């Protein structure tokens, strides 16, 4: 939640810059230099559109998309009826990383459950700042899944973690290759193949 708030605050920074740019626009509009004012306004709008577009395209939307995908693929649940969901929610709401080992134990007792591995990896990454543990959880989870779509999702998330957060292209390639070759007919198998091509182009 705090990270999403931070993202939105960063997205507002260009808007603040645009608001400041309107001051000289107003001066020209009311100072008999309407043409210059209009040109300056158009330039400011173009810069705002480019900056905001890049922020949303490459930083904000991918993270949101991952979270939405997790919810769609992992299924819905009522936290009050689910001990694992209750514990994960408590850890996040109370910022209680000390409870993560208990969640890990729960997940290992339900190894075929996609949501458990996703929640565990997310908390390890966000609260513990332990990217290596998050990666191991995604890898173990993928090995535990019976559904090809679920396994492909976890491998894709592992590859994305290596690429975007850990900046390890070799590891990212490894996970994307696994997902693309083993689960070529799944949504995230195809997405992994696309990511693999993008990596190879750089």
Buried (B, 14 or more C-beta within 10 A) or exposed (E): EEEEEEBEEEBEEBEEEBEEBBEBBEEBBEEEBEEBBEEBBEEBEEBBEEBBEEBBEEBBEEBEEBEEBBEEBBEEEEEEEEEBBBBBBBBBEEEBBEBBEEBBEBBBEBEEBBBBBBBBBBBBBBBEEBBEBBBBBBBBBBEBBEEBBBBBBBBBBBBBBBBBEBEBEEBBBBBBBBBBEBBEEBBBBBBBBEBBEEBEEE
